[in-house]
Amino acid sequence: MPRLSHVGVLVFGIALCVLGALSFLYRPGATYQGTPVPTQPPVFKEPGFDDLPSQPAAIAEAGEKLVRDFKCNYCHRTDLTSTPEHPRENCQHCHQNQAKPIPDHLAPPLNRIAERRPGAWLRRYLRYPYALRTNNASRMPDLGLTDFQVEVAARYLESLAQVPLLPMNTSGPSREVNPDAARLEQGRALNTRFGCTVCHGLGDQKAAFVDDLKILEGSPTAIFAPDLGSTFNRVRPGWLAAAIKHPSRWMPWAKMPENAAMTDAEAETLAYWVMNAVPSPKPTVAYSQIQELFNFRCLSCHYAPMPKPPMSANPEGGAGWLATWSKKPRHFSVEDYEHLLLGSHDDLGRRRPAVVPFALNSPILMHLSGAKHPAMPYGQDPLPADEFKLIESWILSGARGPSKVGGIEISPPLEFEGK
């Protein structure tokens, strides 16, 4: 009896082994062809220039997705009368408790932004946001947008504009190297007459509400009024005069009062004054000083390929020229003035300037200050304060250098290139 039970267990075990082998070999819907090959995960392809939306419907779809993904409407609300489903869907729920008084929204609606912002400025701001409002701490956070997302967002905002954008670049008063003194005096008188100084500061001149907070009780949006001193490098010239004359049409969210008594000529004169009233800072830093500093601090990484490199150099270019922290080569060199203005290649293969004259968020400043990743010098201590100040002063006074290098001109500022 014991022997039979052992035989039965043995037979039962053999049967299980056979069934297991058959179940492994037989798979419904598939045939066994030898050793199975592991399935490779799909390769993710970084979107490139050819993947950018170009047709209106595609631009709208991609832009609306970005707005949803990054919660842009939490600040850039368009329907101020609706009640959010949850306080988290309304960023001003917290901001109102931190900075009273505050108007109905934290940021302007998205559908008019591109009408007043030049294309180059808009794209740089999306990549390098900075504080525009002198008297209010709220500012756009750095969303960490990729180069692809920046271009999608810019195209989407431009598609929302209700006027053709190119004429807004080429019409209206612009920045002049030697502005007309008599016309500036006329503009200054108009600025006083129409009460612009109540809300707006201009360079060293503070807005009136800064010293008289009672003004905010009747005009709470004054706290959002930007300083006009650097307007010249962030608005389209053709937008400014029209917005001064009819603010309720061009920027209804600002609650800027209508100027019914203002003529078209007066609006043009005021716009001219705004664009030119604050002169560019007089250059106090020679380009030779800047080049010497870049050679000392940056050239060990940011140099282009050399036909006869020294022993310490890579013939293919330095780490800042080749791909290092990014997946694609940047091709950025600080060897000379032309390379500084040409800047680097972005992820879409396009040139992006590293130095933008007069720009507070000039890319090289944002990286040197640590406001944008990667902080520079890469993997080292920040620049000494006096060296950073030297570069900042040079850029904010116009980044002067040779008047023409490789066909590049820098005065007036490179902000109205037609985008």
Sequence and secondary structure as in RCSB ss.txt:
>XXXX:A:sequence
MPRLSHVGVLVFGIALCVLGALSFLYRPGATYQGTPVPTQPPVFKEPGFDDLPSQPAAIAEAGEKLVRDFKCNYC
HRTDLTSTPEHPRENCQHCHQNQAKPIPDHLAPPLNRIAERRPGAWLRRYLRYPYALRTNNASRMPDLGLTDFQV
EVAARYLESLAQVPLLPMNTSGPSREVNPDAARLEQGRALNTRFGCTVCHGLGDQKAAFVDDLKILEGSPTAIFA
PDLGSTFNRVRPGWLAAAIKHPSRWMPWAKMPENAAMTDAEAETLAYWVMNAVPSPKPTVAYSQIQELFNFRCLS
CHYAPMPKPPMSANPEGGAGWLATWSKKPRHFSVEDYEHLLLGSHDDLGRRRPAVVPFALNSPILMHLSGAKHPA
MPYGQDPLPADEFKLIESWILSGARGPSKVGGIEISPPLEFEGK
>XXXX:A:secstr
 HHHHHHHHHHHHHHHHHHHHHHHH BTTB   SS             GGGS  SHHHHHHHHHHHHHHTTGGGT
S S TTS  SSGGG THHHHHHHSSS  S SS  GGGHHHHS HHHHHHHHHS     TT           HHHH
HHHHHHHHHH SS SHHHHHSS    SS  HHHHHHHHHHHHHTTGGGT  BTTB  GGGT TTHHHH GGGGG 
  STTGGGTS HHHHHHHHH HHHH GGG     TT  HHHHHHHHHHHHHSS      S HHHHHHHHHHHTTT
TS    SS  TTS TT  TTTS SSSSS      SSHHHHHH EE TTS EE S  TT TT HHHHHHTTSSSS 
SSTTS    HHHHHHHHHHHHTT    S BTTB  SS TT S  
